[in-house]
Amino acid sequence: MPDDNSAELGYAESYGQQWIDRSKFWGSLRYHVRYQKQFIECLALEGSTKILECGSGTGEIAQYAMEQYLSDDGPAVEFCLVDISSTLLKSVRKNLTPPKRVQPHLIRATGEHLPFDDEYFDRIYALSMLWYAPNPKRAILDMLRILKPGGLLCFDIMSIFNPTGILATLSNKISVALRGGQRVAYLSPSEISFMLRQENVEIDVVGYMPFLPTALPGIGNGLNLFNLMNWLPKTRNPLLIPFCNKTIYCVKKNGRQKTKKS
Ligand SMILES: C[S@@+](CC[C@H](N)C(=O)[O-])C[C@H]1O[C@@H](n2cnc3c(N)ncnc32)[C@H](O)[C@@H]1O
């Protein structure tokens, strides 16, 4: 583990146990599972041999990705699962049943300081992770560092301008003020665009579930329209994306040198 991020690790273990309990609830929401599958589809995993999930939680998403896209007789695959919480990594170790050609590696680290060489992975993803990370910008840049040229990085954000994002931010601020704990650090779409403009990448952005909240105070997911529908509204319209509940960024790293404008 890098030694300069002990403050970031402070919340990891209490959060780990919470996520083991909460992931069952999220896994019971049909719209959420549909969204997770769409996210994994964006990665185009077929043919990749070095894959990293950052913030792997209980390992359910990696298990789905392996079964769905890596269970045939293709080349050997190195699949790394990184998480800040050793409690969660223990649960991955217990539950993961990889297909024959997949070799999983479980590593405790933070997304902000990934212990891998530059340009190592073909595919990297962070699903529902960045809004828990103390420094999401640094995590995105470190994931880009270890991505091969031509490789694909997919991550999602929850926008602060969506009703769910607004409620989640408020509830986090109140709970941090009353009980302490981890402050969430949301990124706005404009911050991400600004940051990625400095990098040599191509970006595809899709927003999911504009405007409507997925949970309401007191009512929770009881009145969640997305759970009742068989499809997820999505958009590539830059004016609507800030209001989406979740937005997926697919970032392709270019191989060519960036030409600086004079
Ligand atoms: C909401 S869970 C999502 C888990 C999984 N990706 C999924 O979608 O089911 C967020 C995960 O990110 C991990 N996490 C939070 N901050 C992190 C950080 N800075 N570096 C690495 N992992 C982190 C948490 O421990 C947790 O496993």
The ligand as an ORCA input file, in Angstrom:
! r2SCAN-3c Opt
* xyz 0 1
  C     -21.052      1.412     -3.999
  S     -19.785      0.243     -3.906
  C     -19.804     -0.365     -5.565
  C     -19.231     -1.738     -5.675
  C     -19.296     -2.364     -7.073
  N     -18.494     -1.628     -8.029
  C     -20.722     -2.440     -7.532
  O     -21.140     -1.659     -8.395
  O     -21.450     -3.289     -6.978
  C     -18.335      1.287     -3.900
  C     -17.046      0.507     -3.729
  O     -15.940      1.373     -3.913
  C     -14.996      1.135     -2.881
  N     -14.231      2.369     -2.705
  C     -14.652      3.530     -2.178
  N     -13.687      4.450     -2.225
  C     -12.625      3.849     -2.811
  C     -11.318      4.291     -3.150
  N     -10.913      5.541     -2.901
  N     -10.484      3.409     -3.758
  C     -10.885      2.132     -4.012
  N     -12.103      1.659     -3.702
  C     -12.965      2.515     -3.110
  C     -15.819      0.733     -1.684
  O     -15.088      0.039     -0.692
  C     -16.882     -0.127     -2.350
  O     -16.464     -1.429     -2.524
*
